[in-house]
Amino acid sequence: LFFDDVVRGYRRAEAELSDFGVSVTVKNIRGYDAKAHIDAISALAAQGCSALCLSTIDIPEIRKAVNGLVDSGIPVVAVNTDLSRTRRLCYVGCDYLQAGRTAAGLLALASPRETLNLLIVTGSLNMKGHNERIRGFSSTLRKKKLAYRLVDVFESQDNDDYAYEMTRRTLLSHPEINCIYIVAAGVSGVCRAIVEQGRQNDIFVLSHDEIEPTLRLIRDGVIDFTIGQQPEEQGYHAIRILFDYFMNDRRSSPKNHVTQTVIKILENLSS
């Protein structure tokens, strides 16, 4: 659901630039299997794409594939999550460290002064953005001198069913958990386990992104707040940056485009 908005941004830019011959091909990959990601990247390159916008895992095999594309003359823009130690053209997406710091700052303002027994649910430890959110969150908890204990961390693989089962087991094993930080997708699965165990009134829940199921869980009182990142703008600006790059005969060095960190609570949701 989240990447539907990114794609909507791609399509908006494509429509604006179609008279210049710009067309966009989208290839969706579910999960974090390295071979599946590399195969998809290779398939797009084989189709003759002039440039690639990639949102992928940050591991050595992917970095090698990306640098190989750049060496072959295909520019790459990292979209939504950045890639370490690559020669990608630029990054278009949110400031994940800031997003994590914002989550912790809001938690410090809103949570009771009891010790936080914290569960962190991330998407994948191979995603740079997810790791940066956790780093920003943890450093700010320490800076704010919040009393907390990290009970557990698990990867949801952005799968709601898996997130549900892992959360269900973890809450049964650790009933002392009173705060859950959901770093990536899997939000609906985590919250289903919370509601099933009747814990929605005593667990503080923080999440990211503004997809409709997440907003509905805020309205239902399960999630306390979520932090958005303007995904449609990410897709749109990635295409526009590449267009300008080619129009300037590749002489420019595009700067990163960082989208806004948007705080959403019940009181500022649209009806």
Contacts in CASP RR format, 6 or more apart in sequence:
PFRMAT RR
TARGET T0000
AUTHOR 0000-0000-0000
METHOD contacts of the structure
MODEL  1
LFFDDVVRGYRRAEAELSDFGVSVTVKNIRGYDAKAHIDAISALAAQGCS
ALCLSTIDIPEIRKAVNGLVDSGIPVVAVNTDLSRTRRLCYVGCDYLQAG
RTAAGLLALASPRETLNLLIVTGSLNMKGHNERIRGFSSTLRKKKLAYRL
VDVFESQDNDDYAYEMTRRTLLSHPEINCIYIVAAGVSGVCRAIVEQGRQ
NDIFVLSHDEIEPTLRLIRDGVIDFTIGQQPEEQGYHAIRILFDYFMNDR
RSSPKNHVTQTVIKILENLSS
1 211 0 8 1.000
1 212 0 8 1.000
1 213 0 8 1.000
2 185 0 8 1.000
2 209 0 8 1.000
2 211 0 8 1.000
2 231 0 8 1.000
3 28 0 8 1.000
3 55 0 8 1.000
3 80 0 8 1.000
3 231 0 8 1.000
5 211 0 8 1.000
5 231 0 8 1.000
5 232 0 8 1.000
6 55 0 8 1.000
6 79 0 8 1.000
6 80 0 8 1.000
6 231 0 8 1.000
6 232 0 8 1.000
6 234 0 8 1.000
6 235 0 8 1.000
7 26 0 8 1.000
7 235 0 8 1.000
8 232 0 8 1.000
8 235 0 8 1.000
9 231 0 8 1.000
9 232 0 8 1.000
9 233 0 8 1.000
9 234 0 8 1.000
9 235 0 8 1.000
9 236 0 8 1.000
9 239 0 8 1.000
10 24 0 8 1.000
10 26 0 8 1.000
10 53 0 8 1.000
10 235 0 8 1.000
10 236 0 8 1.000
10 238 0 8 1.000
10 239 0 8 1.000
11 24 0 8 1.000
12 232 0 8 1.000
12 236 0 8 1.000
13 22 0 8 1.000
13 24 0 8 1.000
13 235 0 8 1.000
13 236 0 8 1.000
13 237 0 8 1.000
13 238 0 8 1.000
13 239 0 8 1.000
13 240 0 8 1.000
13 243 0 8 1.000
14 22 0 8 1.000
14 23 0 8 1.000
14 24 0 8 1.000
14 239 0 8 1.000
17 239 0 8 1.000
17 240 0 8 1.000
17 243 0 8 1.000
20 243 0 8 1.000
22 239 0 8 1.000
22 243 0 8 1.000
24 239 0 8 1.000
25 44 0 8 1.000
25 47 0 8 1.000
25 49 0 8 1.000
27 40 0 8 1.000
27 43 0 8 1.000
27 44 0 8 1.000
29 36 0 8 1.000
29 37 0 8 1.000
29 40 0 8 1.000
29 56 0 8 1.000
30 158 0 8 1.000
31 124 0 8 1.000
31 157 0 8 1.000
31 158 0 8 1.000
31 159 0 8 1.000
32 57 0 8 1.000
32 123 0 8 1.000
32 124 0 8 1.000
32 126 0 8 1.000
32 127 0 8 1.000
32 157 0 8 1.000
32 158 0 8 1.000
34 57 0 8 1.000
34 59 0 8 1.000
34 61 0 8 1.000
34 62 0 8 1.000
37 56 0 8 1.000
37 57 0 8 1.000
37 62 0 8 1.000
38 61 0 8 1.000
38 62 0 8 1.000
38 65 0 8 1.000
41 52 0 8 1.000
41 54 0 8 1.000
41 56 0 8 1.000
41 62 0 8 1.000
41 65 0 8 1.000
41 66 0 8 1.000
41 69 0 8 1.000
42 65 0 8 1.000
44 52 0 8 1.000
45 52 0 8 1.000
45 69 0 8 1.000
45 72 0 8 1.000
45 74 0 8 1.000
49 74 0 8 1.000
50 74 0 8 1.000
50 246 0 8 1.000
51 74 0 8 1.000
51 75 0 8 1.000
51 76 0 8 1.000
51 77 0 8 1.000
51 89 0 8 1.000
51 242 0 8 1.000
51 245 0 8 1.000
51 246 0 8 1.000
52 69 0 8 1.000
52 74 0 8 1.000
52 75 0 8 1.000
52 76 0 8 1.000
52 77 0 8 1.000
53 76 0 8 1.000
53 77 0 8 1.000
53 79 0 8 1.000
53 92 0 8 1.000
53 235 0 8 1.000
53 238 0 8 1.000
53 239 0 8 1.000
53 242 0 8 1.000
54 66 0 8 1.000
54 76 0 8 1.000
54 77 0 8 1.000
54 78 0 8 1.000
54 79 0 8 1.000
54 83 0 8 1.000
54 88 0 8 1.000
55 78 0 8 1.000
55 79 0 8 1.000
55 80 0 8 1.000
55 81 0 8 1.000
56 62 0 8 1.000
56 81 0 8 1.000
56 83 0 8 1.000
57 124 0 8 1.000
57 126 0 8 1.000
57 127 0 8 1.000
58 81 0 8 1.000
58 82 0 8 1.000
58 83 0 8 1.000
58 84 0 8 1.000
58 126 0 8 1.000
58 127 0 8 1.000
58 128 0 8 1.000
58 129 0 8 1.000
59 126 0 8 1.000
62 83 0 8 1.000
63 83 0 8 1.000
63 84 0 8 1.000
63 85 0 8 1.000
63 86 0 8 1.000
66 76 0 8 1.000
66 83 0 8 1.000
66 86 0 8 1.000
66 87 0 8 1.000
66 88 0 8 1.000
67 86 0 8 1.000
67 87 0 8 1.000
69 76 0 8 1.000
70 76 0 8 1.000
70 86 0 8 1.000
70 87 0 8 1.000
70 88 0 8 1.000
71 87 0 8 1.000
75 89 0 8 1.000
75 242 0 8 1.000
75 245 0 8 1.000
75 250 0 8 1.000
76 86 0 8 1.000
76 87 0 8 1.000
76 88 0 8 1.000
76 89 0 8 1.000
77 88 0 8 1.000
77 89 0 8 1.000
77 90 0 8 1.000
77 91 0 8 1.000
77 92 0 8 1.000
77 238 0 8 1.000
77 241 0 8 1.000
77 242 0 8 1.000
77 254 0 8 1.000
78 86 0 8 1.000
78 88 0 8 1.000
78 90 0 8 1.000
78 91 0 8 1.000
78 92 0 8 1.000
79 91 0 8 1.000
79 92 0 8 1.000
79 93 0 8 1.000
79 234 0 8 1.000
79 235 0 8 1.000
79 238 0 8 1.000
80 92 0 8 1.000
80 93 0 8 1.000
80 94 0 8 1.000
80 231 0 8 1.000
80 234 0 8 1.000
81 93 0 8 1.000
81 96 0 8 1.000
81 127 0 8 1.000
81 128 0 8 1.000
81 129 0 8 1.000
81 130 0 8 1.000
82 88 0 8 1.000
82 91 0 8 1.000
82 93 0 8 1.000
82 128 0 8 1.000
82 129 0 8 1.000
83 91 0 8 1.000
83 128 0 8 1.000
84 128 0 8 1.000
89 241 0 8 1.000
89 242 0 8 1.000
89 245 0 8 1.000
89 254 0 8 1.000
90 241 0 8 1.000
90 254 0 8 1.000
90 255 0 8 1.000
90 256 0 8 1.000
90 257 0 8 1.000
91 256 0 8 1.000
91 257 0 8 1.000
91 258 0 8 1.000
92 234 0 8 1.000
92 235 0 8 1.000
92 237 0 8 1.000
92 238 0 8 1.000
92 241 0 8 1.000
92 256 0 8 1.000
92 257 0 8 1.000
92 259 0 8 1.000
93 229 0 8 1.000
93 234 0 8 1.000
93 256 0 8 1.000
93 257 0 8 1.000
93 258 0 8 1.000
93 259 0 8 1.000
94 228 0 8 1.000
94 229 0 8 1.000
94 230 0 8 1.000
94 234 0 8 1.000
94 258 0 8 1.000
94 259 0 8 1.000
94 260 0 8 1.000
94 261 0 8 1.000
95 258 0 8 1.000
95 261 0 8 1.000
96 128 0 8 1.000
96 129 0 8 1.000
96 130 0 8 1.000
96 132 0 8 1.000
96 133 0 8 1.000
96 136 0 8 1.000
97 132 0 8 1.000
97 133 0 8 1.000
97 135 0 8 1.000
97 136 0 8 1.000
98 136 0 8 1.000
98 261 0 8 1.000
99 133 0 8 1.000
99 208 0 8 1.000
99 227 0 8 1.000
99 228 0 8 1.000
99 229 0 8 1.000
99 261 0 8 1.000
100 132 0 8 1.000
100 133 0 8 1.000
100 134 0 8 1.000
100 135 0 8 1.000
100 136 0 8 1.000
100 137 0 8 1.000
100 140 0 8 1.000
100 227 0 8 1.000
101 136 0 8 1.000
101 137 0 8 1.000
101 139 0 8 1.000
101 140 0 8 1.000
102 227 0 8 1.000
102 261 0 8 1.000
102 263 0 8 1.000
103 133 0 8 1.000
103 137 0 8 1.000
103 181 0 8 1.000
103 206 0 8 1.000
103 208 0 8 1.000
103 227 0 8 1.000
104 136 0 8 1.000
104 137 0 8 1.000
104 138 0 8 1.000
104 139 0 8 1.000
104 140 0 8 1.000
104 141 0 8 1.000
104 144 0 8 1.000
104 146 0 8 1.000
105 140 0 8 1.000
105 144 0 8 1.000
106 206 0 8 1.000
106 225 0 8 1.000
106 263 0 8 1.000
107 116 0 8 1.000
107 141 0 8 1.000
107 146 0 8 1.000
107 179 0 8 1.000
107 204 0 8 1.000
107 206 0 8 1.000
108 140 0 8 1.000
108 141 0 8 1.000
108 144 0 8 1.000
108 146 0 8 1.000
110 204 0 8 1.000
110 224 0 8 1.000
110 225 0 8 1.000
111 146 0 8 1.000
111 179 0 8 1.000
111 204 0 8 1.000
113 147 0 8 1.000
114 147 0 8 1.000
114 178 0 8 1.000
115 147 0 8 1.000
115 148 0 8 1.000
115 149 0 8 1.000
116 141 0 8 1.000
116 146 0 8 1.000
116 147 0 8 1.000
116 148 0 8 1.000
116 149 0 8 1.000
116 178 0 8 1.000
116 179 0 8 1.000
116 204 0 8 1.000
117 148 0 8 1.000
117 149 0 8 1.000
117 151 0 8 1.000
117 174 0 8 1.000
117 176 0 8 1.000
117 177 0 8 1.000
117 178 0 8 1.000
117 179 0 8 1.000
118 148 0 8 1.000
118 149 0 8 1.000
118 150 0 8 1.000
118 151 0 8 1.000
118 177 0 8 1.000
118 179 0 8 1.000
118 180 0 8 1.000
118 181 0 8 1.000
119 151 0 8 1.000
119 152 0 8 1.000
119 153 0 8 1.000
119 167 0 8 1.000
119 170 0 8 1.000
119 171 0 8 1.000
119 174 0 8 1.000
119 177 0 8 1.000
119 179 0 8 1.000
119 180 0 8 1.000
119 181 0 8 1.000
120 134 0 8 1.000
120 137 0 8 1.000
120 150 0 8 1.000
120 152 0 8 1.000
120 153 0 8 1.000
120 154 0 8 1.000
120 180 0 8 1.000
120 181 0 8 1.000
120 183 0 8 1.000
121 153 0 8 1.000
121 154 0 8 1.000
121 156 0 8 1.000
121 163 0 8 1.000
121 166 0 8 1.000
121 167 0 8 1.000
121 180 0 8 1.000
121 181 0 8 1.000
121 182 0 8 1.000
121 183 0 8 1.000
121 184 0 8 1.000
121 186 0 8 1.000
121 190 0 8 1.000
122 130 0 8 1.000
122 131 0 8 1.000
122 133 0 8 1.000
122 134 0 8 1.000
122 153 0 8 1.000
122 154 0 8 1.000
122 155 0 8 1.000
122 156 0 8 1.000
122 183 0 8 1.000
122 184 0 8 1.000
123 130 0 8 1.000
123 155 0 8 1.000
123 156 0 8 1.000
123 157 0 8 1.000
123 158 0 8 1.000
123 183 0 8 1.000
123 184 0 8 1.000
123 185 0 8 1.000
123 186 0 8 1.000
124 130 0 8 1.000
124 155 0 8 1.000
124 157 0 8 1.000
124 158 0 8 1.000
124 184 0 8 1.000
125 131 0 8 1.000
125 155 0 8 1.000
127 184 0 8 1.000
130 183 0 8 1.000
130 184 0 8 1.000
133 183 0 8 1.000
133 184 0 8 1.000
133 208 0 8 1.000
134 153 0 8 1.000
134 183 0 8 1.000
137 181 0 8 1.000
137 183 0 8 1.000
141 148 0 8 1.000
148 179 0 8 1.000
151 170 0 8 1.000
151 174 0 8 1.000
151 176 0 8 1.000
151 177 0 8 1.000
152 170 0 8 1.000
152 174 0 8 1.000
154 166 0 8 1.000
154 170 0 8 1.000
156 162 0 8 1.000
156 163 0 8 1.000
156 166 0 8 1.000
156 182 0 8 1.000
156 184 0 8 1.000
156 185 0 8 1.000
156 186 0 8 1.000
156 190 0 8 1.000
158 184 0 8 1.000
158 185 0 8 1.000
158 186 0 8 1.000
159 185 0 8 1.000
159 186 0 8 1.000
160 185 0 8 1.000
160 186 0 8 1.000
160 187 0 8 1.000
160 188 0 8 1.000
160 189 0 8 1.000
160 192 0 8 1.000
161 189 0 8 1.000
163 185 0 8 1.000
163 186 0 8 1.000
163 187 0 8 1.000
163 188 0 8 1.000
163 189 0 8 1.000
163 190 0 8 1.000
163 193 0 8 1.000
164 189 0 8 1.000
164 190 0 8 1.000
164 192 0 8 1.000
164 193 0 8 1.000
165 193 0 8 1.000
167 180 0 8 1.000
167 189 0 8 1.000
167 190 0 8 1.000
167 193 0 8 1.000
167 194 0 8 1.000
168 193 0 8 1.000
168 196 0 8 1.000
168 197 0 8 1.000
170 177 0 8 1.000
171 177 0 8 1.000
171 193 0 8 1.000
171 194 0 8 1.000
171 197 0 8 1.000
171 199 0 8 1.000
172 197 0 8 1.000
177 203 0 8 1.000
178 202 0 8 1.000
178 203 0 8 1.000
178 204 0 8 1.000
179 203 0 8 1.000
179 204 0 8 1.000
179 205 0 8 1.000
179 206 0 8 1.000
180 190 0 8 1.000
180 194 0 8 1.000
180 203 0 8 1.000
180 204 0 8 1.000
180 205 0 8 1.000
180 206 0 8 1.000
181 206 0 8 1.000
182 190 0 8 1.000
182 205 0 8 1.000
182 206 0 8 1.000
182 207 0 8 1.000
182 208 0 8 1.000
183 208 0 8 1.000
184 208 0 8 1.000
185 209 0 8 1.000
187 207 0 8 1.000
187 209 0 8 1.000
187 211 0 8 1.000
187 213 0 8 1.000
187 214 0 8 1.000
187 217 0 8 1.000
187 223 0 8 1.000
188 213 0 8 1.000
188 214 0 8 1.000
188 217 0 8 1.000
190 205 0 8 1.000
191 200 0 8 1.000
191 205 0 8 1.000
191 217 0 8 1.000
191 222 0 8 1.000
191 223 0 8 1.000
194 200 0 8 1.000
194 203 0 8 1.000
194 205 0 8 1.000
194 222 0 8 1.000
195 222 0 8 1.000
200 220 0 8 1.000
200 221 0 8 1.000
200 222 0 8 1.000
204 224 0 8 1.000
205 217 0 8 1.000
205 222 0 8 1.000
205 223 0 8 1.000
205 224 0 8 1.000
206 223 0 8 1.000
206 224 0 8 1.000
206 225 0 8 1.000
206 226 0 8 1.000
206 227 0 8 1.000
207 214 0 8 1.000
207 217 0 8 1.000
207 223 0 8 1.000
207 225 0 8 1.000
207 226 0 8 1.000
207 227 0 8 1.000
208 226 0 8 1.000
208 227 0 8 1.000
208 228 0 8 1.000
208 229 0 8 1.000
209 226 0 8 1.000
209 227 0 8 1.000
209 228 0 8 1.000
209 229 0 8 1.000
209 231 0 8 1.000
210 226 0 8 1.000
210 228 0 8 1.000
210 262 0 8 1.000
210 264 0 8 1.000
214 223 0 8 1.000
214 226 0 8 1.000
215 226 0 8 1.000
215 264 0 8 1.000
215 269 0 8 1.000
217 223 0 8 1.000
218 224 0 8 1.000
218 225 0 8 1.000
218 226 0 8 1.000
218 264 0 8 1.000
218 265 0 8 1.000
218 266 0 8 1.000
218 269 0 8 1.000
219 266 0 8 1.000
219 269 0 8 1.000
221 266 0 8 1.000
224 265 0 8 1.000
225 263 0 8 1.000
225 264 0 8 1.000
225 265 0 8 1.000
226 264 0 8 1.000
227 261 0 8 1.000
227 262 0 8 1.000
227 263 0 8 1.000
227 264 0 8 1.000
228 261 0 8 1.000
228 262 0 8 1.000
228 263 0 8 1.000
228 264 0 8 1.000
229 259 0 8 1.000
229 260 0 8 1.000
229 261 0 8 1.000
229 262 0 8 1.000
230 259 0 8 1.000
230 260 0 8 1.000
230 262 0 8 1.000
231 259 0 8 1.000
233 259 0 8 1.000
234 257 0 8 1.000
234 259 0 8 1.000
237 257 0 8 1.000
238 257 0 8 1.000
241 254 0 8 1.000
241 257 0 8 1.000
244 252 0 8 1.000
244 254 0 8 1.000
245 252 0 8 1.000
245 254 0 8 1.000
END
